[in-house]
């Protein structure tokens, strides 16, 4: 501890400095003063500056007040220095992320080949199968943009008869919800009969669009070297693994819609024909699943039978009998 004392006839100033405290004591021989007045207590880090400073007595004179203000300024500066010295130094944060990453990669187990890899492309974002754009100087027609030959002339009588022949009732199928349809392979057989194999085809006219539940793409039907019809096909899917099958079904759906412009199986869009066919060839039955025992109502052709895992049930007056 270092002490500095300044003494005169009427007053005495004492300054004490240690490693943790800094105190100043001033005393004077004024009347009614029996003991020296201590202006500053030893510094306590847990107490504020306002509590550490002792206010001068109310009986002090003006010169004494000036000395107190001067002393308080130095005490405040010493307090700030002492807080800076006594504050514990915080260690700098060090990043162990690279080391942990290297340790993890060093001791990690090899990837299971059966698990899906993040490097594989996600088919739901699109197939990026835009049609090839041909050069302007090419002699081949760009069917992705061209309408070459559309409505230039009618087909021959033989081709028209094959396209417009009435659909046979035995070729029509019925879905469980009651909708009648013609299988896609029947449309291809009619086109092969009308134009011959290789004389017609479907040309894509845009990229395949894959949504969260369906696949869609636009196609153009080309027959005998000229554009006949344009339609957009669509097909639903239930998992990403079923997207390729849905793409093929989308093409068949576009073919069916293009054939409507040629008059192929036009009866299936005629409401009167639909009602007549349903009355003559369709029946509704109640079936039960053999395993889950769930029952529902389905529609089917009258000449078809219920197939496993369903069985037909009949509702009688006394209950259900099989």
C-alpha positions as CSV (number, residue, x, y, z in Angstrom):
1,X,0.0,0.0,0.0
2,X,1.3,3.5,-0.9
3,X,0.3,6.5,1.2
4,X,0.8,10.2,0.4
5,X,0.1,12.8,3.2
6,X,-0.1,16.6,2.8
7,X,-0.4,18.5,6.0
8,X,-0.8,22.2,6.8
9,X,-1.7,24.2,9.9
10,X,-5.5,24.0,9.3
11,X,-6.0,20.9,7.1
12,X,-4.6,17.5,6.2
13,X,-4.9,15.5,2.9
14,X,-4.1,11.8,2.9
15,X,-4.2,9.6,-0.3
16,X,-4.0,5.8,0.0
17,X,-3.6,3.4,-2.9
18,X,-3.7,-0.4,-2.9
19,X,-4.1,-3.1,-5.5
20,X,-7.9,-3.1,-5.0
21,X,-8.8,0.3,-3.4
22,X,-8.1,3.9,-3.9
23,X,-9.0,6.2,-0.9
24,X,-8.7,9.9,-0.2
25,X,-9.1,11.4,3.3
26,X,-9.3,15.2,4.0
27,X,-9.5,16.7,7.4
28,X,-9.6,20.3,8.7
29,X,-9.5,22.0,12.0
30,X,-12.7,24.0,11.6
31,X,-14.9,24.6,14.7
32,X,-17.1,21.8,16.0
33,X,-15.2,19.2,14.0
34,X,-14.0,16.5,16.4
35,X,-12.8,13.9,14.0
36,X,-11.6,13.9,10.4
37,X,-14.2,13.6,7.7
38,X,-13.6,10.7,5.3
39,X,-14.8,11.5,1.9
40,X,-14.4,8.1,0.4
41,X,-14.8,4.6,1.7
42,X,-12.8,1.6,0.4
43,X,-14.2,0.5,-2.9
44,X,-16.6,-2.4,-2.9
45,X,-17.2,-3.9,-6.4
46,X,-20.7,-5.0,-5.4
47,X,-21.8,-1.4,-4.5
48,X,-22.6,1.5,-6.9
49,X,-20.6,4.7,-7.2
50,X,-23.3,6.8,-5.6
51,X,-23.2,4.7,-2.4
52,X,-19.4,4.8,-2.2
53,X,-19.2,8.6,-2.2
54,X,-19.9,10.3,1.1
55,X,-21.7,13.5,0.8
56,X,-20.0,16.5,2.5
57,X,-21.7,17.8,5.7
58,X,-24.2,20.6,5.4
59,X,-22.1,22.9,7.6
60,X,-19.1,22.8,5.2
61,X,-18.0,26.1,3.6
62,X,-17.8,26.9,-0.1
63,X,-14.0,26.1,-0.5
64,X,-14.7,22.7,1.1
65,X,-17.4,22.0,-1.4
66,X,-15.1,22.7,-4.3
67,X,-12.5,20.3,-2.9
68,X,-15.1,17.6,-2.6
69,X,-16.1,18.0,-6.2
70,X,-12.5,17.8,-7.3
71,X,-11.9,14.7,-5.1
72,X,-15.1,12.9,-6.4
73,X,-13.9,13.3,-10.0
74,X,-10.6,11.5,-9.3
75,X,-12.4,8.9,-7.2
76,X,-14.8,8.2,-10.1
77,X,-11.9,7.8,-12.6
78,X,-10.0,5.5,-10.1
79,X,-13.2,3.4,-9.8
80,X,-13.5,3.0,-13.5
81,X,-9.8,1.9,-13.8
82,X,-10.3,-0.5,-10.9
83,X,-13.3,-2.1,-12.5
84,X,-11.4,-2.6,-15.7
85,X,-8.5,-4.2,-13.8
86,X,-10.7,-6.5,-11.7
87,X,-13.0,-7.6,-14.5
88,X,-12.2,-11.2,-15.5
89,X,-11.0,-11.6,-19.1
90,X,-13.3,-13.7,-21.2
91,X,-11.7,-16.4,-23.4
92,X,-12.2,-15.9,-27.1
93,X,-14.7,-18.4,-28.5
94,X,-13.0,-21.0,-30.6
95,X,-14.9,-22.8,-33.3
96,X,-14.6,-26.6,-33.3
97,X,-17.0,-27.1,-36.2
98,X,-14.4,-28.0,-38.8
99,X,-12.8,-30.5,-36.4
100,X,-16.1,-32.1,-35.5
101,X,-17.1,-32.3,-39.1
102,X,-13.8,-34.0,-40.0
103,X,-14.2,-36.4,-37.0
104,X,-17.7,-37.3,-38.1
105,X,-16.8,-37.8,-41.7
106,X,-13.8,-39.9,-40.6
107,X,-15.7,-42.3,-38.4
108,X,-19.1,-42.3,-40.2
109,X,-20.4,-45.5,-41.6
110,X,-20.6,-46.0,-45.3
111,X,-23.9,-45.0,-47.0
112,X,-26.5,-47.7,-47.5
113,X,-27.0,-48.3,-51.2
114,X,-30.6,-49.1,-50.6
115,X,-31.4,-45.7,-49.1
116,X,-32.4,-42.8,-51.4
117,X,-29.5,-40.5,-52.2
118,X,-29.8,-36.7,-52.2
119,X,-27.7,-36.6,-55.4
120,X,-30.4,-38.4,-57.4
121,X,-32.6,-36.0,-59.4
122,X,-36.1,-35.3,-58.2
123,X,-38.6,-36.2,-60.9
124,X,-41.3,-34.0,-59.4
125,X,-39.4,-30.9,-60.4
126,X,-39.8,-31.6,-64.1
127,X,-38.4,-34.0,-66.7
128,X,-36.7,-31.4,-68.9
129,X,-37.7,-33.2,-72.0
130,X,-38.5,-30.2,-74.3
131,X,-38.9,-31.1,-78.0
132,X,-35.9,-30.7,-80.2
133,X,-36.0,-27.4,-82.1
134,X,-34.9,-27.9,-85.7
135,X,-32.9,-25.5,-87.7
136,X,-34.7,-23.0,-90.0
137,X,-33.0,-24.4,-93.0
138,X,-34.0,-28.0,-92.3
139,X,-36.4,-29.6,-94.8
140,X,-38.1,-31.6,-92.0
141,X,-41.2,-30.1,-90.3
142,X,-40.8,-29.0,-86.7
143,X,-43.9,-30.6,-85.2
144,X,-43.3,-29.0,-81.8
145,X,-44.3,-25.6,-83.3
146,X,-45.7,-26.2,-86.8
147,X,-49.3,-26.6,-88.0
148,X,-48.3,-27.9,-91.4
149,X,-51.1,-29.6,-93.3
150,X,-53.9,-28.8,-90.9
151,X,-57.3,-29.0,-92.6
152,X,-55.8,-29.0,-96.1
153,X,-57.9,-31.9,-97.5
154,X,-60.0,-34.8,-96.4
155,X,-58.8,-38.3,-96.0
156,X,-59.7,-41.0,-98.4
157,X,-63.0,-42.8,-98.2
158,X,-61.4,-46.0,-97.0
159,X,-59.6,-44.1,-94.1
160,X,-62.8,-42.2,-93.2
161,X,-64.9,-45.4,-93.1
162,X,-62.3,-47.0,-90.7
163,X,-62.3,-43.9,-88.5
164,X,-66.1,-43.4,-88.4
165,X,-67.2,-47.0,-88.0
166,X,-69.6,-47.5,-85.0
167,X,-67.9,-48.8,-81.9
168,X,-68.9,-52.3,-80.9
169,X,-70.7,-52.7,-77.5
170,X,-68.4,-55.6,-76.6
171,X,-65.3,-53.3,-76.9
172,X,-66.6,-50.8,-74.3
173,X,-65.5,-51.2,-70.7
174,X,-67.0,-49.9,-67.5
175,X,-65.2,-48.4,-64.6
176,X,-66.3,-49.1,-61.0
177,X,-67.8,-45.6,-60.8
178,X,-70.0,-46.2,-63.8
179,X,-68.0,-44.3,-66.5
180,X,-67.8,-46.2,-69.8
181,X,-64.6,-46.0,-71.9
182,X,-62.8,-47.5,-74.8
183,X,-59.3,-48.9,-74.0
184,X,-56.4,-47.0,-75.5
185,X,-55.2,-50.0,-77.5
186,X,-58.5,-49.9,-79.4
187,X,-57.8,-46.4,-80.6
188,X,-54.4,-47.5,-81.9
189,X,-55.9,-50.4,-83.8
190,X,-58.4,-48.1,-85.5
191,X,-55.6,-45.7,-86.6
192,X,-53.5,-48.6,-87.9
193,X,-56.5,-49.8,-89.9
194,X,-57.3,-46.4,-91.3
195,X,-53.7,-45.2,-92.2
196,X,-51.5,-48.2,-91.8
197,X,-48.8,-48.8,-89.2
198,X,-46.1,-46.1,-89.4
199,X,-48.3,-43.6,-91.3
200,X,-49.3,-41.8,-88.1
201,X,-47.7,-40.7,-84.8
202,X,-47.8,-38.5,-81.8
203,X,-45.4,-35.5,-81.7
204,X,-44.8,-33.8,-78.3
205,X,-45.4,-30.1,-78.4
206,X,-44.1,-29.2,-75.0
207,X,-42.2,-30.3,-71.9
208,X,-43.7,-32.8,-69.5
209,X,-45.2,-31.0,-66.5
210,X,-45.0,-33.0,-63.3
211,X,-47.1,-31.7,-60.3
212,X,-47.5,-33.2,-56.9
213,X,-50.2,-35.6,-58.0
214,X,-50.4,-35.6,-61.8
215,X,-48.4,-35.6,-65.1
216,X,-49.5,-33.6,-68.1
217,X,-48.1,-32.9,-71.6
218,X,-49.3,-31.6,-74.9
219,X,-49.2,-33.8,-78.1
220,X,-50.0,-33.4,-81.7
221,X,-51.5,-36.2,-83.8
222,X,-49.7,-36.4,-87.2
223,X,-51.2,-38.6,-90.0
224,X,-49.9,-39.0,-93.5
225,X,-47.4,-36.2,-93.1
226,X,-49.7,-33.5,-91.8
227,X,-51.0,-32.3,-88.5
228,X,-54.5,-33.6,-87.6
229,X,-55.2,-32.6,-84.0
230,X,-53.7,-31.3,-80.8
231,X,-54.6,-32.3,-77.2
232,X,-53.1,-32.3,-73.8
233,X,-53.0,-35.6,-71.9
234,X,-52.9,-36.1,-68.2
235,X,-52.5,-39.0,-65.7
236,X,-52.4,-39.2,-61.9
237,X,-49.7,-41.0,-59.9
238,X,-49.4,-41.9,-56.2
239,X,-45.6,-42.1,-55.6
240,X,-42.5,-40.8,-57.4
241,X,-41.7,-44.3,-58.6
242,X,-45.0,-44.3,-60.6
243,X,-44.0,-41.2,-62.7
244,X,-42.7,-43.2,-65.7
245,X,-45.9,-45.2,-65.9
246,X,-47.9,-42.0,-65.5
247,X,-46.0,-40.4,-68.4
248,X,-46.9,-43.3,-70.7
249,X,-50.6,-43.1,-69.6
250,X,-50.5,-39.3,-70.3
251,X,-49.5,-40.1,-73.9
252,X,-52.4,-42.6,-74.3
253,X,-54.8,-40.1,-72.8
254,X,-53.7,-37.4,-75.3
255,X,-54.2,-39.9,-78.2
256,X,-57.8,-40.6,-77.1
257,X,-58.5,-36.9,-77.0
258,X,-57.0,-36.3,-80.4
259,X,-59.1,-39.1,-81.9
260,X,-62.2,-37.2,-80.9
261,X,-61.5,-34.8,-83.7
262,X,-61.4,-37.7,-86.2
263,X,-64.7,-39.1,-85.0
264,X,-63.2,-42.2,-83.5
265,X,-65.6,-43.7,-80.9
266,X,-67.6,-40.5,-80.8
267,X,-70.6,-42.4,-79.3
268,X,-68.8,-42.4,-75.9
269,X,-69.3,-38.6,-75.6
270,X,-73.0,-38.8,-76.6
271,X,-75.2,-38.6,-73.5
272,X,-78.1,-40.5,-75.0
273,X,-75.9,-43.3,-76.2
274,X,-74.3,-43.5,-72.7
275,X,-77.7,-43.8,-71.0
276,X,-78.9,-46.4,-73.4
277,X,-75.7,-48.4,-73.1
278,X,-75.8,-48.3,-69.3
279,X,-79.4,-49.5,-69.2
280,X,-78.7,-52.4,-71.5
281,X,-75.2,-53.5,-70.6
282,X,-74.4,-52.2,-67.1
283,X,-75.5,-53.4,-63.6
284,X,-74.7,-52.1,-60.1
285,X,-73.8,-54.6,-57.4
286,X,-72.7,-54.5,-53.7
287,X,-69.4,-56.2,-53.0
288,X,-67.4,-57.0,-49.9
289,X,-63.7,-57.3,-49.6
290,X,-62.8,-60.8,-48.4
291,X,-59.9,-59.6,-46.1
292,X,-61.0,-56.2,-44.8
293,X,-64.8,-56.9,-44.9
294,X,-65.4,-53.5,-46.4
295,X,-68.5,-53.1,-48.5
296,X,-69.2,-50.8,-51.4
297,X,-71.3,-50.4,-54.5
298,X,-69.7,-50.8,-57.9
299,X,-70.7,-50.8,-61.5
300,X,-69.8,-53.5,-64.0
301,X,-70.9,-55.1,-67.3
302,X,-73.7,-57.6,-67.0
303,X,-71.6,-60.3,-68.7
304,X,-68.7,-59.8,-66.2
305,X,-68.1,-61.5,-62.9
306,X,-66.8,-60.3,-59.5
307,X,-63.2,-61.1,-59.1
308,X,-61.0,-61.7,-56.0
309,X,-60.6,-60.2,-53.5
310,X,-64.2,-59.1,-53.7
311,X,-67.4,-61.1,-53.5
312,X,-70.9,-60.1,-54.4
313,X,-73.4,-59.7,-51.5
314,X,-77.2,-59.3,-51.7
315,X,-79.4,-57.4,-49.3
316,X,-82.5,-59.4,-48.3
317,X,-85.4,-58.7,-46.0
318,X,-83.9,-60.5,-43.1
319,X,-80.4,-59.1,-43.5
320,X,-77.4,-59.8,-45.6
321,X,-77.0,-63.1,-47.4
322,X,-74.2,-64.3,-49.6
